């Protein structure tokens, strides 16, 4: 069953990325790259919960890469601000009933919800895997780990959205990031991180409730 779910996720995302490449037109071309970047941590989370990998030393370096790339998944939630490019309101102040506008709306929503929600589900599975490997059953530890990862994710989203640095820069040109990363700590930045952390933790809590309720009813 679990393997089936993993391949469903893989096939749907691959097909969706190909579809975006063929169908998306400016000014929404950014969705292709952002969806690919958002899928990378999802694929890593699928591998981290692989029974064979979880028993290997490779689990820890892949986990580190997952932490670096994970912000790309919830990052797409901030792409929803680009809905303003659709000029959704007509002269009468009401939403326009334009086919092309709603098609573009669906592209944004599917990518944003797909990457963020499945990314949060991957977070749920990865954290469970970490606590099992460390043999820690404390719910306080698990929740603390979730909040820490959400804070890291919010910082990563800020870096991507406002400093305009992609995740690969951390791996290819880390020296270029040192000064901007030092100077970015302002009250506005901290407020942004707090708000995004609250949003991510809230969504995670909803997914946690759904997963636990499903498990209890099996």
C-alpha positions in Angstrom: 0.0 0.0 0.0 2.8 2.4 1.0 4.7 1.7 -2.2 1.6 2.3 -4.2 1.1 5.7 -2.6 4.8 6.6 -3.2 4.5 5.8 -6.9 1.2 7.7 -7.2 3.0 10.8 -5.9 5.9 10.3 -8.2 3.9 9.7 -11.4 1.4 12.5 -10.7 4.2 15.1 -10.0 6.2 14.0 -13.1 3.1 14.3 -15.3 2.2 17.6 -13.7 5.6 19.1 -14.3 5.5 18.0 -18.0 2.0 19.4 -18.3 3.2 22.8 -16.8 6.2 22.8 -19.2 3.8 22.4 -22.2 0.9 24.5 -21.1 2.1 27.4 -18.8 2.6 30.7 -20.5 4.2 34.0 -19.1 4.0 35.5 -16.6 3.6 32.1 -14.8 6.7 30.3 -16.2 8.2 30.4 -12.7 5.8 27.7 -11.7 7.8 25.1 -13.6 11.1 25.6 -11.7 9.3 26.2 -8.4 7.3 23.0 -8.7 10.4 21.0 -9.6 12.2 22.5 -6.6 9.2 21.8 -4.4 9.1 18.2 -5.5 12.8 17.5 -4.6 12.3 17.4 -0.8 9.1 15.3 -1.4 11.1 12.7 -3.3 13.7 12.8 -0.5 11.1 12.2 2.1 9.8 9.2 0.2 13.3 7.8 0.2 14.0 8.6 3.9 10.9 6.5 4.8 12.2 3.6 2.7 12.7 0.7 5.0 16.1 -0.2 3.6 17.5 3.3 3.6 16.3 4.0 7.1 18.7 1.2 8.3 21.6 2.6 6.3 24.2 5.3 7.3 23.0 7.1 4.1 19.9 8.1 6.1 21.7 11.0 7.9 23.4 12.7 4.9 20.1 12.5 2.9 18.3 13.9 5.9 20.6 16.9 5.9 19.9 17.4 2.2 16.2 17.1 2.9 16.4 19.8 5.6 18.2 22.1 3.1 15.7 21.5 0.3 12.5 21.2 2.4 11.7 24.9 2.4 11.1 24.7 -1.3 7.8 22.7 -0.7 6.0 25.3 1.5 7.6 28.1 -0.4 5.0 27.6 -3.1 2.4 28.9 -0.7 4.0 32.4 -1.1 3.6 32.0 -4.9 -0.2 32.6 -4.3 0.6 36.3 -4.2 1.1 36.0 -7.9 -2.7 35.5 -8.3 -2.8 39.3 -8.4 -1.2 39.0 -11.9 -4.5 37.6 -13.1 -6.3 40.9 -12.4 -9.2 39.0 -11.0 -11.7 41.8 -10.5 -13.6 43.6 -13.2 -14.6 47.2 -13.4 -17.8 46.3 -11.4 -15.6 45.1 -8.5 -16.7 41.5 -9.0 -14.6 38.5 -9.9 -14.2 38.0 -13.6 -15.6 34.8 -15.2 -12.6 34.4 -17.5 -11.7 30.8 -18.6 -8.0 31.6 -19.0 -7.9 33.3 -15.7 -9.4 30.3 -13.9 -7.1 27.9 -15.7 -4.1 30.0 -14.6 -5.6 30.0 -11.1 -5.8 26.2 -11.2 -2.1 26.0 -12.2 -1.0 28.0 -9.2 -3.3 26.3 -6.7 -2.4 22.7 -7.8 1.3 23.4 -7.6 1.0 25.3 -4.3 -1.3 22.9 -2.5 0.4 19.8 -4.0 3.9 20.7 -3.0 3.0 22.2 0.4 0.5 19.6 1.6 2.5 16.5 0.4 5.6 18.3 1.7 4.0 18.6 5.2 3.0 14.9 5.0 6.6 14.1 4.2 7.7 16.2 7.2 5.3 14.1 9.4 6.8 10.8 8.1 10.4 12.0 8.3 10.0 13.2 11.9 8.5 9.9 12.8 11.4 8.1 11.2 13.9 10.3 13.1 12.3 9.6 16.5 12.2 5.9 15.8 15.9 5.8 14.8 16.8 7.7 18.0 14.3 5.6 20.0 12.7 8.6 21.5 9.0 8.3 22.2 8.5 11.7 23.8 5.7 13.7 22.1 7.3 16.9 23.5 10.5 16.1 21.6 8.6 15.3 18.4 6.7 18.6 18.6 9.8 20.6 19.4 11.5 19.0 16.4 8.6 20.0 14.2 8.7 23.6 15.4 12.5 23.8 14.9 12.2 22.4 11.3 9.3 24.8 10.6 11.5 27.7 11.8 14.3 26.6 9.6 11.8 26.2 6.7 10.5 29.8 7.3 14.0 31.2 7.3 14.6 29.3 4.0 11.4 30.7 2.5 12.5 34.2 3.5 15.9 33.7 1.8 14.3 32.4 -1.3 11.5 35.0 -1.5 13.3 38.2 -0.4 17.0 37.5 -1.0 16.2 35.6 -4.2 18.7 32.8 -3.5 17.9 29.3 -4.7 18.7 26.3 -2.5 21.5 25.2 -4.8 23.4 28.3 -4.0 24.0 26.9 -0.5 25.8 23.9 -2.1 27.5 25.7 -5.0 28.4 29.2 -3.8 28.0 29.3 0.0 30.5 32.2 0.2 28.1 34.5 -1.7 25.5 34.0 1.0 27.5 34.9 4.1 27.1 38.7 4.1 23.4 38.7 3.0 22.6 36.0 5.6 24.3 38.0 8.4 22.5 41.2 7.4 19.0 39.8 6.9 18.1 39.6 10.6 15.8 42.6 11.0 12.5 42.9 13.0 10.5 42.5 9.7 12.4 39.4 8.9 11.8 37.9 12.3 8.1 38.8 12.1 7.9 37.0 8.8 9.6 33.9 10.2 7.3 33.8 13.2 4.1 34.2 11.0 5.3 31.5 8.5 6.2 29.2 11.3 2.7 29.5 12.8 1.1 28.9 9.5 3.3 25.8 8.8 2.8 24.4 12.3 -1.0 24.9 12.0 -1.2 23.1 8.7 1.1 20.3 10.1 -1.3 19.9 13.0 -4.2 19.5 10.6 -2.4 16.8 8.7 -1.3 15.2 12.0 -5.0 14.9 13.0 -6.0 13.4 9.7 -3.2 10.8 9.7 -3.8 9.8 13.3 -7.6 9.5 12.8 -7.0 7.4 9.7 -4.5 5.1 11.6 -7.0 4.7 14.5 -9.8 3.7 12.1 -7.8 1.1 10.3 
